[in-house]
């Protein structure tokens, strides 16, 4: 598919998912909120759940990223750490 001549805003994508695809966006908001509630109540700035990192700023989930996993076969990458 070739690139469109027009930009599509995040708001437009959200409304497309909601109105055209029929996704229940408010249900998704509640689901995300329920996942992070306990961590937010403890003052956490993020939490990793099922391989995804939920970032929290000012009591708002600002983004969700795939969590990075360390490969234990490679070993430590920090300077000054002694490898056992």
N, C-alpha and C positions, 0 to 999 in steps of 0.2 A: 504494500500500500504506500503510495507516495505521500509526502508531507503536504498538509493543507496550507493554503495561502493565509488562512486566518489563525490566530491564536485561540485556544480554548481555555477559559479560566477554570480554576479549581471549583468555583461555585457552579459553573455550568456542568462540569463533570459530576459533581454531587447531585445536582438536580436531575441529570440524565439517569444516574443510577436509581434515584428515588422514583422518578415519574415514568421513565421509559422502561427500565428494567424491573421496576416494581420492588426494589429493595426497601426494607423498613429501616431507614436511617436512625430514627429515634430508638428503635430496639437495639441497634448496633451500639449507639452511644451508651445506653444503659448497661449492655453487656461489657463493654470496655470499662466503664466506671466501676462495675461490680468486681471486675478482675483486679483493679488497682486500689480499691477502697482501703483495705487494711494497711498497705504500704504507705499510702498517702496520709492516713491517720497517724502513722508513726513518724511522719515528716520526711519520708524518703523522696529522693529526687528521681527515682526510677526503680524499676523492678523487671526481672527477667522471668517470663512465664512461657513455658512450652517452646523455648527457642526464639522468643521475640522479646526485645527490650522496649519497655514502655517508659518514655521520658515524661517526667512530671515537673512543671514549673508553675508556681503560684496556684497550686491546687487544680491545675489544668493539664490533661494529657496533651502534650504538644506534638509528639510524633511516636511512631511505632516502627522499629527497625528490626531486621533479622539480627539476632544476637551473634556476636563473634565467638567462636569456640577455639580454644587453644589446642593445638595438636601436640599431645604429650610426647610424640616421637621426636619432635624437633628440639625440645628443651627450652630453657629460659632464654629470653632475649634481652633482659635488663642488664645494664653494665654493673659490674661489681658483684653479681650473684654467683655463688659458687655452685657448680654443678655436682650433684652427688652421684 
